[in-house]
Amino acid sequence: MLTRRSFALAIPLFAASASLAGALAAAAVQPTVEIIALPHWPVQDALKPVRAFLATTNGHVKVVELDAESPAGEARLSALGLKGHIPILLVINGSYHFKRADGAVVEFKDFPAKAGNPLGLNGSWTVADFKAAVKSALGEQKQ
């Protein structure tokens, strides 16, 4: 039988468990960014603005880095349905696609779009697209 005293003692326990559940739910929605890339220049140079931006998220984004030439990197690329020479792949919450505000879909694959990339490996994305996608995953307004 639930007495008044046991009920009064149970209230703090319920409050603590609700607080813990809220904290666990917040932790569960933390976006994950996978950087799957070749470990050498010019790839690492092209990733500098991406890493600099991720550093500003104050730990709100989980970052996983994989060497694209390692067995784990090759397995991850294969799991995403990709094969071949892919110098850079950025995956946000399991997807490397992002729909811009203008409706265009970009893939965070190969180098960011700009002049002078090696071998013409220009992707369809920009660092601004990547920032918008991460902000969207964080639940922030698109800018």
C-alpha positions as CSV (number, residue, x, y, z in Angstrom):
1,M,0.0,0.0,0.0
2,L,1.3,3.4,-0.9
3,T,1.4,5.7,2.1
4,R,1.6,9.4,2.2
5,R,5.2,9.2,3.4
6,S,6.3,6.7,0.7
7,F,4.6,8.9,-1.9
8,A,6.4,12.0,-0.6
9,L,9.8,10.1,-0.8
10,A,9.0,8.9,-4.3
11,I,8.5,12.4,-5.8
12,P,12.2,13.3,-5.8
13,L,13.0,9.9,-7.4
14,F,10.5,10.6,-10.2
15,A,11.9,14.1,-10.7
16,A,15.5,12.7,-10.9
17,S,14.5,10.0,-13.3
18,A,12.7,12.5,-15.5
19,S,15.7,14.8,-15.5
20,L,18.0,11.8,-16.4
21,A,15.6,10.8,-19.2
22,G,15.7,14.3,-20.6
23,A,19.5,14.4,-20.5
24,L,19.7,11.0,-22.2
25,A,17.3,12.1,-24.9
26,A,19.4,15.2,-25.5
27,A,22.5,13.1,-25.8
28,A,20.8,10.7,-28.2
29,V,20.1,13.5,-30.8
30,Q,23.7,14.7,-31.0
31,P,24.6,14.8,-34.7
32,T,27.4,12.7,-35.9
33,V,29.8,13.8,-38.7
34,E,32.0,11.2,-40.3
35,I,35.0,12.5,-42.1
36,I,36.2,9.7,-44.5
37,A,39.2,11.0,-46.3
38,L,42.6,10.3,-47.7
39,P,45.3,11.1,-45.1
40,H,47.6,13.3,-47.3
41,W,47.8,16.7,-48.9
42,P,45.9,18.2,-50.7
43,V,42.9,16.4,-49.1
44,Q,44.0,17.4,-45.6
45,D,44.4,21.0,-46.7
46,A,40.9,21.0,-48.2
47,L,39.5,19.8,-44.9
48,K,40.9,22.6,-42.8
49,P,37.8,24.8,-43.0
50,V,35.6,21.8,-42.3
51,R,37.5,20.9,-39.2
52,A,37.8,24.6,-38.1
53,F,34.0,24.9,-38.3
54,L,33.4,21.6,-36.4
55,A,35.7,23.0,-33.6
56,T,33.3,25.9,-33.1
57,T,30.4,23.5,-32.3
58,N,31.7,23.2,-28.7
59,G,31.3,19.4,-28.6
60,H,27.7,19.4,-29.8
61,V,28.7,17.3,-32.8
62,K,30.3,13.9,-32.6
63,V,33.1,13.7,-35.1
64,V,34.4,10.4,-36.4
65,E,37.4,10.3,-38.7
66,L,38.3,7.4,-40.9
67,D,41.2,7.0,-43.3
68,A,39.6,6.2,-46.7
69,E,42.4,3.8,-47.5
70,S,42.1,1.8,-44.3
71,P,40.0,-1.4,-44.1
72,A,37.5,0.5,-41.9
73,G,37.3,3.4,-44.3
74,E,36.9,1.1,-47.3
75,A,34.2,-0.9,-45.4
76,R,32.3,2.3,-44.5
77,L,32.4,3.6,-48.1
78,S,31.2,0.2,-49.3
79,A,28.4,0.3,-46.7
80,L,27.3,3.7,-48.2
81,G,27.3,2.1,-51.7
82,L,30.4,3.8,-52.9
83,K,33.6,2.5,-54.3
84,G,36.6,3.8,-56.2
85,H,38.9,6.7,-55.5
86,I,37.0,9.1,-53.2
87,P,39.4,11.6,-51.6
88,I,36.8,13.1,-49.3
89,L,33.4,12.0,-48.0
90,L,31.5,13.9,-45.3
91,V,28.6,12.0,-43.7
92,I,26.1,13.7,-41.5
93,N,23.9,11.4,-39.5
94,G,24.4,8.6,-42.0
95,S,23.9,10.6,-45.2
96,Y,26.3,12.5,-47.4
97,H,23.4,14.3,-49.3
98,F,22.0,17.7,-48.3
99,K,19.1,19.6,-49.8
100,R,19.9,23.3,-49.9
101,A,17.3,26.0,-49.2
102,D,17.1,26.5,-53.0
103,G,16.0,22.9,-53.5
104,A,19.3,21.7,-55.0
105,V,20.8,18.5,-53.6
106,V,24.5,18.4,-53.0
107,E,26.8,15.4,-52.1
108,F,29.6,16.0,-49.6
109,K,31.8,13.9,-51.9
110,D,35.2,14.8,-53.4
111,F,36.7,18.2,-52.9
112,P,34.6,21.3,-52.2
113,A,33.6,23.1,-55.4
114,K,36.3,25.7,-56.2
115,A,38.8,26.3,-58.9
116,G,42.2,24.5,-58.9
117,N,41.3,21.2,-57.2
118,P,43.7,18.4,-58.2
119,L,42.7,16.4,-61.2
120,G,39.5,18.4,-61.4
121,L,37.9,16.5,-58.5
122,N,35.4,19.2,-57.7
123,G,32.4,18.1,-55.7
124,S,29.0,19.8,-55.9
125,W,29.3,21.2,-52.3
126,T,30.8,24.2,-50.7
127,V,32.0,24.7,-47.1
128,A,28.9,26.9,-46.6
129,D,26.7,24.0,-47.7
130,F,28.5,21.8,-45.1
131,K,28.0,24.4,-42.4
132,A,24.3,24.7,-43.2
133,A,23.8,21.0,-43.1
134,V,25.5,20.7,-39.7
135,K,23.5,23.6,-38.3
136,S,20.3,21.9,-39.7
137,A,21.3,18.7,-37.9
138,L,21.7,20.7,-34.7
139,G,18.2,22.1,-35.2
140,E,19.4,25.6,-35.9
141,Q,17.7,27.9,-38.4
142,K,19.1,27.7,-42.0
143,Q,20.9,30.9,-42.9
